[in-house]
Amino acid sequence: MKIQINAYTCETADPTTVRWHDDFDEQYTLGKLIGRGSFGQVFIAVDRYTGEEVAVKEMPMTRGNLSAERTIQKITREALVMNLMRGCPAVVEFLGCFRRGDRYRIVMELCGGRDLNYHLKNFGPFSELQAVLVAHEVLKVVCACHDRNVVHGDVKTANFVLKSLQCNPFKDRGPTLLKSGWLKAIDFGCSQFVDDFVRIRSRVGSPVFMAPEVFQRNYSCESDLWSLGVLLYQLAAGRFPFWSPAEAASISTVHDVMAVVTARGPDFSYGPWNDFSPEGLDFLQGLLDKNYSSRMTAEEAFNHPWIRKHVHQDSHGDVLFNNIVPARSVLRESPMTELAMPSPAFP
């Protein structure tokens, strides 16, 4: 069976490879609500056989203006991508998918360490070493996606979560060794399949993280690298790259973001960037290249001197480092209220 994605047929997106089971209540006990969004809700559940806590993402059969058929197609694609990403330590473990009435449920590993947005708000902008640790883990996810002909589509701080608060490099006296899988990608709701011949025409993702070519509805894997650049800039500076904190309140729609990103370049003339290494600045500038043809690829970014200089892995994939730099206090010129700016993912 074939599934139609973005006006072309992708054989690898066969929904029959994902089976929607109907025995959720036999396997799990649904617990408390821990999150909600435009997609639906997230609950904690307990495996009846092992006692293990898991996360359950529950989504309705219809979403906004989408027909039931398109909504089911989108949900199925999300489950399929998560299934394809099994084995990547930086991706939350996919445990199964279920249907109950008009609700679809994706069961996955529960991560209790909170997302990058939480840590930015509570510990302040990240040091350069903390930023490079995040870049290394996010690139694992992006590389795995692109190797499977998938565009992640929504690389942002809210979609990456610490596995546990006990392994937290974003606070004073953090660990000197990070176990493989310490940071996890948790959401693939905007992911799409691609091939080498057709570019994506539907605009999906979160506006403040969208690449210029996404606004133009003509994009592919390169867009994920731009989004990573925005994410790292936000972590290091406590603000977004193309407008000042004073302007943040006036940047409220996708068209506002598009106009500013089109007209301006990223600002590296202040605060944290004065102390950033040349390799780090080169890395960020290589990601925030408006020309997707010359922008770094995921492989180039993963092998960049900035990553190689700071991140070392042992044979188990654990990250070894020392001289972990405590997070800086919040920059006076970058009030954290800007971080509360909504950036919902478009369906």
N, C-alpha and C positions, 0 to 999 in steps of 0.2 A: 504494500500500500504506500502511496505517496502523500506527502503533505505539501501544500502550496505555501511558500514563504516569500514575501516581498516580490511577487510577480514572476518568480521563476521556480522551477521544480528542483528540490534538493533531495536526492535519493537517500542521503544519510539521515534525513530527518523523518524516518519511518516511525510513526507513533505506535506501531505494533510491537516495537522493541521495549515499550514501557507498558506494563500491565497494571491496570487500576483494580486493586483488590477491594472486596466488599466486607472484609472481616476485621475492620479496625478495632471494634469493641471486644473482639475475642483476644486481641494481642495487646491492646493498650488501654489504660485508664486515663481519660482526659482530665487534666488539672486546670490550674488557674491561667487566666489570660495574662500574657506578659508584653504584648505589643499589638499595635494595629496600624494599618495604613490604607492607601487607596486600593491595594490588592486584596485585602482581607484582614485576617487576624492571626496572631501567633500564640500558641498555648504551650505550657509544659504538660507532658504526659509521662506515664510510668509504664514500662514494659512489664506485663503481668508475669512473665516467666523469669526475667532476670532481675527485676527491681530497678533497672537502670532508668534514669530520667532522660527524656528526649525532648526535642522541640518539634512542634507540629504547626505547619503553615496551612491554614484553612482558607480556601478561596471559593467564592460563589460561582455558579455556572455562568452568570452574566455579570458584566463589569462596565459601568458607564454606558457609553453609546455603542459598545461592541455587541454584536450578536452573540447568541449562545455558542454558535459554531466557531466563531473567531476566538471567543474567550477560551473555549476548550482547547482549541489549537494552540493558543498561547501558553496555557497551563501545561499542556502535554509537552510542548517544546522545552519549557523550563525543567520539567522532570527528566526529559531525555538528556538535556545538557548536564544536569547534575549526575545522572547515571554515567555519562561519558567521562566525567571528570573524576570518577572514582580512582583512587590511587595517588592523586595529587595531595600531598600532606598539607598544603596551604588552602585546601577547599574543605568545607564542612562535609562530613560523611553523610552520604545519601543512604537512607535505611529502607525506603519503600514509599509507595503512593497508594492512596485509597480513595474510594468514592463512597459518600454516604448521602443519599438523596440528591439534592441539587448542590452539594458541597464536595469539593475536592480537597484532599489532604496530602501534603508532602511531609513525610517524617524524616528528620535528620538529627544529627548529633547536636546535643545541647552545649552551647558555649557560654560560660558565665562571666567572662572577663570584660564585657561592655565594648562598645564600638570606639573607633578612633575619634569620633566627634566628642564622646564623653571624656576621653582622656585629654583632648585638647582643651576643653572647657574647664576641666578640673585641675590640670597640671600646667597649663600654659603652653605656649608654642614650643615645638620640639627642638632639641639641639640638632646639629648637623648629623651626628652619629645616630641619633634616634631616627632621624628622617631616612638615612641610608638603610637602616635595618628594615624599616617599613617598605622602602622601595624594593629591596631584595625579595621580600615575601610576596608583594603584589605582583612583581614580575614573574614569579613562579606561576601564579594563576594566569596571567596574561599569556605567557609562553605556552602553557598547557592548553588554553583556549585556542590560540592561533594554530597550534599543532593539530588540533581537531577540527579546523576550519570553522571556528566559532568566534564571533565578535562578542566580547562580554557585554558591552553596551551601556554599562552603568558603573564604571569604576569611580567610587567616591568614598569619603571617610565613613559614612553610615553603613556601608556594605562590607566592612572589614572589622572583625571582632576578635578580641583576645580569647584564647581558649580558656584561660583561667586568670583570675586576679592575682594568684600566687606567683605567676610568671609574668611580671609587669616591668618592662624596661623604661617605662615613662614616668617613674617616680624616683625620688632620691633613694640611693642604696638599692637599686634594682639588681637583678641577677647578673652574673658574669657569664652565664651559659644559657642559651635559649634552646629548648628542645624543639626538634622539628615539629612543625604544626602549631607553633605558639600563637600565630595569627592566622585567622581563617576568613575566606570569602564565604558569605552566607546567602547571597541573593543572585539568582541568574534569571530574574523575571524579564529583563530587557535583552537577553542574549539572543543572537540570531546566527543562523548558518549562512556561510558564504562559499563562493568558489572563486577561481582565478579570473573569471570572465565577466561577472555581473556584480555591480556595486549596489549597495542597499539604498533604497529610495524612501523608506518610511523613517520619519524622525522619531526616535525613541531615546529615553535617557533622562538625565536631570540637567536642566538648562545651564546652570553655572559651570558644569563639567563638560559640556558639549564642545566638540571640536568644530572649527569653522566649516568643514565639509559636511558635518551633520546638519548644520543650519541650511546648507545648500541641498540637502537630501541626495548626497552623492558620496558615499563613504564606505569604508571597509575596516580592516583590522587596525589601520593606522590611527583611527580615532581613539582607541583604548590608550595609546601612548600619550596623546594630548591630555586625556582625562587624568592619567597618572601624574602628569606635570602639574595640573591644577591642584590635585590632592596634596602633592608634596609641598607646593608653594603655600597652600593653606596651613599645613602642619607647621612649617618653619616660620611663617610670618603671622599667623593668626588672622589672616584676611585673604581675599581673593586677588589674583594678579592684575586685573585690568581696571579696577576702580578703588578709590580710597574708602575708608570707613565712613566718611562724611557723605559719600554718594550712595552708600549701600541701600538706604531706604528707598531711593528712587529707581533702583534696578529690581523690578518686581515681576517682569514677564519675560517670556522667551525672546520676544522682539527687542526688549531693552538690552538683554544680555548680548544678543546677536549684534546690535548696533555698536555697543561698546567694544566688544571683542574685535569686530571688523575694523574699527577706527583706530584702535590703540595697540601698543605692544605691552608685554608684561613689564612691570616696574621693578627693577633690581637696584634702585638708586638710594635705598634707605636702610636703616635698622639692621636686621639680621644679615642682609646680603653683604654688608661691609665686612663681615667676619667670615663669610662662607669661603670655602676653598675654591681655587680656580677649577678644579675637577668637578666640584659640586655645581658651580654655576654653569659650566659647560654642559653638564648632564641635564639640568633644568631647561636651559636654552635649546638643547637638542630635542627635548620633548615638546616644548611650547613653540615649535616652528609651525607657522600658519600654512606652509606648503607641505602637504602630506607626502609628496613625492620625495622630499629631502629630509623629512622627519626621521628620527631614529626608529628602527624596528625594535620589536621586543628582544630579539636575539642580540642586536647591537647594544641595547640598553643593559641587558643582563651581563654583558662582557665589557661594559664601560670601565675605564680605570677607577672611577669613583667607587663603584661597587667592589671591584677587585681589591682596592686598597684597604677597605674597612671591614669587609665581611669575609670570614673564613669558616668553612664547614668541615666537620670531621667526617669519618666514614659513615656515620649514621644520619648525616644531614643536619646535625645539631650545629647551631651558630655559636662560635667562640669569639669572645672579644674582651677587652679590658678598657679601662679609662672611660667607662660610661659617664657621659656628661649629664648632670641633672637638668631637667627641663627649665628653661628660663622663665622668669616671671612674665606675666602678660605685658606686652608692649603697650606703653601709654598711647601710642599713636594708632594702636590696633585694638580697640575695645571689642571684647568677645561677643557683644550683642550682635555683631555682624554675622557671627556663626549661626545665629538662630534663624537667619534668612531661610525661608523654606526653599527646598530644591527637590520637589516631588518628581519621581520618575514618570514620564509619560507612558501610558499603556501602548 
